[in-house]
Amino acid sequence: MSKLRVPVGPHDHIRGPANAAVTLVEYGDYQCPYCAAAHPVVRMLEGRYSSVLRLVYRHFPLVEVHPFAVIAAETAEYAGENGRFWEMHDAIFANNHRLSPQLLFALAGTLGLSQLGLRDSIEHSRHADKIQSDFMGGVRSGVNGTPTFFINGQRHDGGFNLPEMSAAVDDALQTVAPAH
């Protein structure tokens, strides 16, 4: 089982309690249909384990097969610098089946973000270093496809359905706080 090689830090996008017993790190690609299918499961996990789970999202764009993956990651990062990362993250995955540059600009407008600012960010690849850093951290951690999840630093090699992911979170909780 692979281990997460890059610890969670201040440059990560984190949703959930800072002192959570379980950290779920996802390496994903916004144009990946499997990531889009896993997204509602992750949201259900966040709801079910809201007091003990934090989610970390890292970019792993598979540019050879997903031509809009990098622009989508750039869009999410632009939203993040404006305090709207998670709203954009959720909106992109909700619209994954029709992802295009036009859609990304429309989503930015819907979230009240400057479309000119987004255009500048994309044209100048303002967040390329962050996206590449996430990607290389994934490579170092053995990520070779998306989505790839790590639960408390251990790669989750099971399915991305709610029962298997819930069982993995439950196992991690037992490891952190074993029953007496």
Buried (B, 14 or more C-beta within 10 A) or exposed (E): EBEBBBEBEEEBBBBBEEEBBBBBBBBBBBBBEEBBBBBEBBBEBBEEBEEBBBBBBBBBBBEEEBEBBBBBBBBBBBBBBBEBBBBBBBBBBEBBEEBBBEBBBBBBEEEEBEEEBBBEBBEEEBBEEBBBBBBBBBEEBBBEEBBBBBBBBBBBEEEBEBEBBBEBBEBBBEEEEEEE
